[in-house]
């Protein structure tokens, strides 16, 4: 698998290569003609096939538009889609062609979902070109988690703030919001309420938990953490909808006097979130 992820000019760029034992002209038709696109592309497309031409994307009840930015038949087809940019390149080879997708977007944390989703689409494209039926996989959890590891998307960051420091994680899950929220609340002896204790699944030993300060079901859980029996900062979990499943965001704040805890906090929370991901499987 020759997939790469880079940051270029502040945007995330995912590059995927896929070899196909078919003539470039045949692959080009599958990339640009609506009847062929229906067999593999994630949205129905109505294309005005010229540079500057409009593309209309329809996914169920969602309709959006894009613009053709580059067109060199039968080699390059590029266009915008909801703020993203897709560039398809067809490179002839003795045994067929190499299809290259360059997907440029802003949501780096969603890169594993995009990569695993595109591979399903490209497998469907290969089946269509071969003239055989395609059955989409029931679950892409394993592929998604492999891309999380491959692209380093499980890692958090530590930053200085006006009050001290913050450790932050943003992690995409290939599971519904409700399922991830359920895993986060695991082990709670009583219903979680403001003023009460947070559930064990939302805490780590490094940051002894104090009282819950904010709670919104399926959305926000925040509590104070303590050091030597005194309030030291806060731990805030937020869950929202991301591409293909739940988006989890974690922020752990602390004072400058405890800045030495940042490396340990990064390691502890990364391990904790990975175990949370496994729990949702």
Phi, psi and omega per residue, in radians:
X1 nan 2.126 -3.072
X2 -1.979 1.108 3.134
X3 -1.829 2.406 -3.135
X4 -2.312 2.729 3.114
X5 -2.342 2.242 -3.126
X6 -2.415 2.817 2.969
X7 -1.850 2.104 -3.127
X8 -2.267 2.123 -3.119
X9 0.935 0.669 3.076
X10 1.427 0.000 -3.136
X11 -2.019 2.718 -3.141
X12 -1.528 2.321 -3.097
X13 -2.174 2.018 3.100
X14 -1.784 2.206 3.117
X15 -2.064 2.210 -3.135
X16 -2.187 2.331 3.076
X17 -1.983 2.408 -3.080
X18 -2.510 2.012 3.134
X19 -1.471 2.447 -3.116
X20 -2.323 2.343 -3.140
X21 -1.492 0.881 -3.087
X22 -2.380 2.687 -3.135
X23 -1.113 2.510 3.127
X24 -0.932 -0.656 -3.120
X25 -1.111 -0.646 3.123
X26 -1.198 -0.720 3.104
X27 -1.159 -0.676 3.116
X28 -1.031 -0.736 3.111
X29 -1.093 -0.663 3.133
X30 -1.179 -0.439 -3.141
X31 -1.480 -0.426 -2.926
X32 -2.139 -0.210 -3.083
X33 -1.879 2.201 -3.016
X34 -0.913 -0.792 -3.125
X35 -1.048 -0.630 3.122
X36 -1.310 -0.630 -3.126
X37 -1.104 -0.546 -3.128
X38 -1.049 -0.412 -3.083
X39 -1.355 -0.291 -3.021
X40 -2.564 -0.471 -3.070
X41 -1.339 2.555 -3.043
X42 -1.259 -0.128 3.095
X43 -2.407 2.651 2.981
X44 -1.267 2.410 -3.071
X45 -2.166 2.304 2.965
X46 -1.959 2.012 -2.913
X47 -2.032 2.228 2.890
X48 -1.606 1.675 -2.900
X49 -1.387 1.378 3.050
X50 -2.799 2.689 3.098
X51 -1.061 2.219 -3.054
X52 1.590 -0.166 3.123
X53 -1.238 2.616 -3.113
X54 -1.475 2.524 2.990
X55 -2.066 2.322 3.111
X56 -1.912 2.116 -3.129
X57 -1.842 2.307 3.123
X58 -2.227 2.088 3.051
X59 -2.181 1.834 -3.039
X60 0.957 -2.037 -3.126
X61 -1.671 0.023 -3.105
X62 -1.641 2.180 3.126
X63 -2.139 2.266 3.092
X64 -2.421 2.974 -3.106
X65 -2.255 2.790 3.059
X66 -2.547 -3.111 -3.094
X67 -2.353 2.389 3.052
X68 -1.203 2.161 -3.103
X69 -1.848 -0.384 -3.093
X70 -2.688 2.368 -3.117
X71 -2.591 1.990 3.075
X72 -2.353 1.362 -3.119
X73 -1.038 2.445 -0.125
X74 -1.782 0.841 -2.977
X75 -2.055 -0.752 -3.049
X76 -2.357 2.312 3.068
X77 -2.418 2.074 -3.086
X78 -2.379 2.571 -3.082
X79 -2.844 2.856 3.060
X80 -1.619 2.716 3.082
X81 -2.706 1.891 3.093
X82 0.875 0.808 3.106
X83 1.543 -0.280 3.074
X84 -1.585 2.922 3.056
X85 -2.279 2.258 3.120
X86 -2.001 2.271 3.090
X87 -2.205 2.095 3.117
X88 -1.861 2.270 3.105
X89 -2.163 2.342 3.114
X90 -1.972 1.977 -3.106
X91 -1.910 2.020 -3.139
X92 -1.079 2.487 3.047
X93 -2.388 2.800 -3.125
X94 -0.967 -0.603 -3.087
X95 -1.734 0.138 -3.116
X96 2.630 -1.950 3.105
X97 -2.806 2.801 3.018
X98 -1.842 2.096 3.098
X99 -1.695 2.209 -3.134
X100 -2.067 2.249 3.024
X101 -1.937 2.246 3.012
X102 -2.053 1.899 -3.073
X103 -1.884 2.065 -3.121
X104 -1.927 2.274 -3.044
X105 -2.711 3.062 -3.101
X106 -1.764 -0.437 -2.996
X107 -1.525 1.421 -3.094
X108 -1.020 -0.676 -3.101
X109 -1.106 -0.339 3.121
X110 -1.570 0.079 -3.013
X111 -1.075 -0.650 -3.136
X112 -1.172 -0.636 3.086
X113 -1.164 -0.738 3.107
X114 -1.096 -0.800 -3.092
X115 -1.111 -0.841 -3.126
X116 -1.155 -0.624 3.102
X117 -1.177 -0.740 3.127
X118 -1.128 -0.586 3.126
X119 -1.174 -0.605 3.035
X120 -1.117 -0.769 3.123
X121 -1.067 -0.741 -3.114
X122 -1.218 -0.562 3.024
X123 -1.150 -0.654 3.081
X124 -1.170 -0.670 3.078
X125 -1.067 -0.805 3.129
X126 -1.044 -0.734 3.126
X127 -1.120 -0.723 3.135
X128 -1.105 -0.761 3.126
X129 -1.140 -0.584 3.120
X130 -1.334 -0.276 -3.082
X131 1.354 0.513 3.136
X132 -2.111 2.751 -3.140
X133 -1.215 2.710 3.105
X134 -2.232 2.303 3.064
X135 -2.017 2.031 -3.112
X136 -1.155 2.533 3.117
X137 -1.117 2.537 3.118
X138 -1.160 -0.526 -3.022
X139 -2.577 2.338 3.091
X140 -1.967 0.408 -3.110
X141 -1.012 -0.835 -3.079
X142 -1.095 -0.797 3.118
X143 -1.110 -0.726 3.134
X144 -1.057 -0.827 -3.118
X145 -1.160 -0.558 3.080
X146 -1.123 -0.681 3.100
X147 -1.249 -0.591 3.042
X148 -0.965 -0.831 3.141
X149 -1.207 -0.754 -3.075
X150 -1.089 -0.691 -3.076
X151 -1.644 0.021 3.133
X152 1.215 0.554 -3.039
X153 -1.485 -0.078 3.110
X154 -1.496 -0.162 -3.047
X155 -1.419 2.518 3.087
X156 -1.738 -2.973 3.127
X157 -2.410 2.695 3.069
X158 -2.137 2.231 -3.081
X159 -2.300 2.687 3.030
X160 -1.437 2.505 3.095
X161 -2.247 3.008 3.122
X162 -1.101 -0.545 -3.105
X163 -1.582 -0.256 -3.102
X164 2.745 -1.641 -3.112
X165 -2.705 2.888 3.095
X166 -2.543 2.399 2.989
X167 -1.837 2.267 -3.033
X168 -2.299 2.490 3.045
X169 -2.307 2.495 2.978
X170 -2.332 2.055 -2.951
X171 -2.367 2.191 3.084
X172 -1.519 2.435 3.070
X173 -2.020 2.557 3.054
X174 -1.656 0.827 -3.130
X175 -2.498 2.697 -3.131
X176 -1.124 2.734 3.108
X177 -0.940 -0.783 -3.082
X178 -1.054 -0.645 -3.106
X179 -1.249 -0.708 3.107
X180 -1.191 -0.705 3.105
X181 -1.084 -0.722 3.115
X182 -1.059 -0.732 3.120
X183 -1.148 -0.620 -3.139
X184 -1.187 -0.541 -3.123
X185 -1.601 0.068 -3.083
X186 -1.040 2.434 3.074
X187 1.562 -0.057 3.134
X188 -1.191 2.190 -3.126
X189 -1.293 -0.545 -3.127
X190 -2.316 2.900 3.049
X191 -0.978 2.417 -3.129
X192 -1.308 2.244 -3.141
X193 -2.440 2.740 3.043
X194 -1.079 2.285 -3.102
X195 1.698 -0.302 3.117
X196 -1.666 -3.093 3.141
X197 -1.412 2.616 3.047
X198 -1.333 2.788 3.109
X199 -1.182 2.587 -3.120
X200 -0.982 -0.575 -3.098
X201 -1.196 -0.174 -3.139
X202 -1.816 0.167 -3.053
X203 -2.218 2.813 2.989
X204 -2.304 2.695 -3.096
X205 -1.097 -0.470 3.141
X206 -1.071 -0.504 -3.051
X207 -2.202 1.428 -3.136
X208 -0.897 2.278 -2.991
X209 -1.415 2.406 2.955
X210 -1.752 -2.568 -3.065
X211 -1.445 2.626 3.025
X212 -1.167 2.312 -3.133
X213 -1.899 -0.348 3.098
X214 -2.664 2.407 -3.129
X215 -2.601 2.132 3.052
X216 -2.318 1.957 -3.046
X217 -0.873 2.349 3.117
X218 1.119 0.281 -3.063
X219 -2.457 -1.030 -3.003
X220 -2.371 2.389 2.973
X221 -2.425 2.083 3.136
X222 -2.312 2.449 3.077
X223 -2.567 2.793 3.033
X224 -1.428 2.583 2.991
X225 -2.055 2.766 -2.998
X226 -2.126 2.695 3.037
X227 -2.357 2.153 -3.071
X228 0.942 0.642 3.074
X229 1.407 0.111 -3.128
X230 -2.123 2.582 3.098
X231 -1.012 2.329 -3.078
X232 -2.126 -0.410 -3.101
X233 3.020 -2.756 -3.126
X234 -2.380 2.724 2.995
X235 -2.086 2.168 -3.076
X236 -2.206 2.127 3.038
X237 -1.817 2.357 3.009
X238 -2.304 2.385 3.119
X239 -2.224 2.286 3.131
X240 -2.479 3.114 3.119
X241 -1.485 2.233 3.055
X242 -2.094 -2.990 3.136
X243 -1.202 1.943 3.073
X244 1.489 0.071 -3.128
X245 2.828 -2.783 -3.047
X246 -1.369 2.484 3.007
X247 -1.873 2.115 -3.139
X248 -1.842 2.317 3.042
X249 -2.196 2.318 3.140
X250 -2.214 2.346 3.012
X251 -2.304 2.226 3.114
X252 -2.089 2.005 -3.097
X253 -1.855 2.702 3.104
X254 -2.718 2.919 -3.132
X255 -1.436 2.812 3.136
X256 -1.025 -0.567 -3.136
X257 -1.083 -0.377 -3.141
X258 -1.944 0.455 -3.100
X259 -1.077 -0.443 3.132
X260 -1.131 -0.260 3.141
X261 -1.387 -0.190 -3.010
X262 -1.030 -0.840 3.136
X263 -1.046 -0.723 3.134
X264 -1.172 -0.641 3.118
X265 -1.149 -0.739 3.097
X266 -1.019 -0.825 -3.110
X267 -1.158 -0.751 -3.093
X268 -1.136 -0.767 -3.112
X269 -1.262 -0.617 3.096
X270 -1.089 -0.794 3.108
X271 -1.096 -0.705 -3.114
X272 -1.125 -0.766 -3.120
X273 -1.181 -0.635 3.097
X274 -1.138 -0.672 3.084
X275 -1.185 -0.581 3.067
X276 -1.127 -0.729 3.116
X277 -1.069 -0.755 3.114
X278 -1.109 -0.633 -3.141
X279 -1.129 -0.461 3.141
X280 -1.453 -0.189 -3.059
X281 -1.121 nan nan
